[in-house]
Amino acid sequence: MTALHFFLFTLFTVSVHAHNITEILNQFPEYSVFNSYLSQTKLADEINSRETITVLALPNGAMSAVVDKHPLSVIKNVLSLHVLLDYFDGTKLHKISDGTTTSTTLYQTTGNAHGNVGSVNITDLKGGKVGFGSAIPNSPLASTYTKSVKQIQYNISVLEVSAPIIALGVKHLLHYLSNLEFSRRIKLLLRRV
């Protein structure tokens, strides 16, 4: 193999697996806040370094619940729960065997996730909806699949979800709860009992 052939083969191999989440999301202004925080938290670099990944993107309106009055470390923890270490597209979501599955997230790789804290429950709900929630037992499916945004088949899939996925075990959750109005805090805590 000549040096030119080797160079072209290497270039082709690298470009086949390369994706850039920031460039992908730059095409969609409705995810500009989500995209900005992926960069600020350096999660974009981690996403780009992986070959098979699904990003559950939050539209700008839904991001306010994540970023309002929260330190960057909390935002990073929450957003890392929106990065699945598996490939899911709209078709695969609706063909989940037994109607439910669990997927490991980027948060699991931090070493801070104990038990199921770093995993997300994905459930094919009645009526064509797909719900997402923490894999911690009895956690609500508070987020739903809204639409497919972009796929590079079997490498990266970007899906829009309706609301943030919050795991009770994520550090600084009490900070999150303190920002909720009192009645919502009580309802959320009673669901866990």
C-alpha positions in Angstrom: 0.0 0.0 0.0 1.5 3.3 -1.0 1.7 6.3 1.4 -1.1 8.0 -0.5 -3.4 5.0 -0.3 -2.7 4.7 3.5 -3.4 8.4 4.0 -6.7 8.3 2.1 -7.8 5.1 3.9 -7.0 6.7 7.3 -8.8 9.9 6.3 -11.9 8.0 5.2 -11.9 5.8 8.3 -11.7 8.9 10.6 -14.4 10.8 8.7 -16.8 7.9 8.8 -16.9 7.9 12.6 -16.5 11.7 13.1 -19.5 13.8 14.2 -19.7 17.1 16.0 -22.7 17.7 18.2 -22.1 21.5 18.3 -22.2 21.7 14.5 -25.2 19.4 14.3 -27.2 21.5 16.8 -26.0 24.8 15.3 -28.4 24.0 12.4 -31.4 24.2 14.8 -31.8 27.5 16.7 -34.4 26.0 19.0 -31.6 24.1 20.8 -29.2 27.0 21.1 -29.3 27.1 24.9 -28.8 23.3 25.1 -26.0 23.5 22.6 -24.3 26.3 24.5 -24.3 24.4 27.8 -23.0 21.2 26.1 -20.0 23.4 25.1 -19.7 25.2 28.5 -19.7 21.9 30.4 -17.4 20.2 28.0 -20.0 17.5 27.4 -19.8 18.3 23.7 -16.2 17.0 23.7 -17.2 13.8 25.4 -20.1 13.3 23.0 -17.8 13.9 20.0 -15.3 11.3 21.3 -17.8 8.5 21.2 -18.8 6.4 18.2 -22.4 5.3 19.2 -24.5 7.8 21.1 -27.9 9.3 21.4 -28.4 12.9 22.6 -31.8 13.8 24.1 -32.0 17.5 23.2 -34.0 19.9 25.2 -35.6 22.9 23.4 -34.8 26.4 24.7 -38.0 26.7 26.7 -37.4 23.4 28.6 -33.8 24.4 29.4 -34.9 27.2 31.7 -35.8 24.5 34.4 -32.2 23.2 34.2 -30.2 26.4 34.0 -32.1 28.9 36.2 -30.1 29.5 39.4 -28.1 26.3 39.1 -24.3 26.1 39.1 -22.5 24.7 36.0 -21.7 21.4 37.9 -25.4 20.7 38.4 -26.2 21.6 34.8 -23.5 19.2 33.6 -24.9 16.4 35.8 -28.4 16.9 34.5 -27.3 17.2 30.9 -25.1 14.1 31.1 -28.3 12.1 31.9 -29.5 13.2 28.4 -26.6 11.5 26.6 -27.4 7.8 26.1 -24.5 5.4 25.4 -26.5 3.6 22.7 -28.1 4.4 19.4 -31.8 5.1 19.4 -33.9 6.6 16.6 -37.6 7.0 16.3 -38.1 3.6 14.9 -36.0 1.8 17.6 -37.9 3.7 20.3 -41.2 2.3 19.1 -39.8 -1.3 18.8 -38.4 -1.7 22.4 -38.9 -5.3 23.3 -41.2 -5.8 26.3 -42.1 -2.1 25.9 -39.4 -0.8 28.2 -35.6 -0.8 28.4 -32.9 0.9 30.4 -30.0 2.8 28.8 -26.7 3.8 30.4 -25.9 7.5 30.2 -22.8 9.6 30.2 -23.5 10.4 33.8 -22.7 6.8 34.7 -19.2 7.2 33.4 -18.4 10.0 35.9 -18.1 7.6 38.9 -20.6 9.6 40.8 -23.6 7.5 39.8 -24.6 4.8 42.3 -27.0 2.0 41.4 -29.4 3.1 38.6 -28.7 6.8 39.0 -26.7 6.9 35.8 -29.3 5.1 33.7 -32.5 6.2 32.0 -35.7 4.2 31.7 -37.2 4.3 28.2 -40.8 3.1 27.9 -43.0 2.8 24.8 -46.3 4.3 26.1 -49.8 3.8 24.8 -50.9 6.2 22.0 -47.5 6.2 20.3 -45.6 8.2 22.9 -42.3 7.2 24.4 -41.5 8.2 28.0 -38.1 8.9 29.6 -37.3 9.0 33.3 -34.6 8.1 35.8 -34.1 4.3 36.1 -34.3 4.7 39.9 -37.4 2.5 40.9 -40.7 4.4 41.0 -39.3 7.4 39.1 -41.9 9.1 36.9 -41.6 9.2 33.1 -41.6 13.0 33.2 -40.1 13.5 29.7 -41.5 12.3 26.4 -40.0 11.9 22.9 -41.2 14.8 20.8 -39.4 14.3 17.5 -36.3 13.2 15.6 -33.8 16.0 15.0 -30.8 14.4 13.2 -29.3 11.0 12.7 -26.0 9.7 11.3 -27.1 6.1 11.3 -25.6 3.9 14.1 -23.2 6.7 15.1 -25.2 9.6 16.6 -28.9 10.3 17.0 -30.3 13.6 18.2 -33.9 13.3 19.5 -36.0 16.1 21.1 -37.5 15.4 24.5 -40.2 17.5 26.2 -38.7 18.0 29.6 -35.5 17.4 31.6 -34.7 14.0 33.1 -33.9 14.5 36.7 -32.5 11.6 38.8 -32.9 11.9 42.6 -29.4 10.7 43.1 -27.7 13.5 41.1 -25.6 15.6 43.4 -27.2 18.9 44.4 -30.7 17.8 43.8 -31.7 19.6 47.0 -30.6 22.8 45.3 -33.0 21.9 42.5 -35.9 21.1 44.9 -35.3 24.4 46.8 -36.1 26.3 43.6 -39.5 24.6 43.2 -42.5 26.1 44.8 -43.3 24.3 48.1 -46.4 22.4 46.9 -44.6 21.0 43.9 -41.8 19.8 46.2 -44.2 18.0 48.4 -45.9 16.3 45.5 -42.6 15.2 44.0 -41.4 13.8 47.3 -44.7 12.0 48.0 -44.4 10.2 44.6 -41.1 8.7 45.8 -42.6 7.2 49.0 
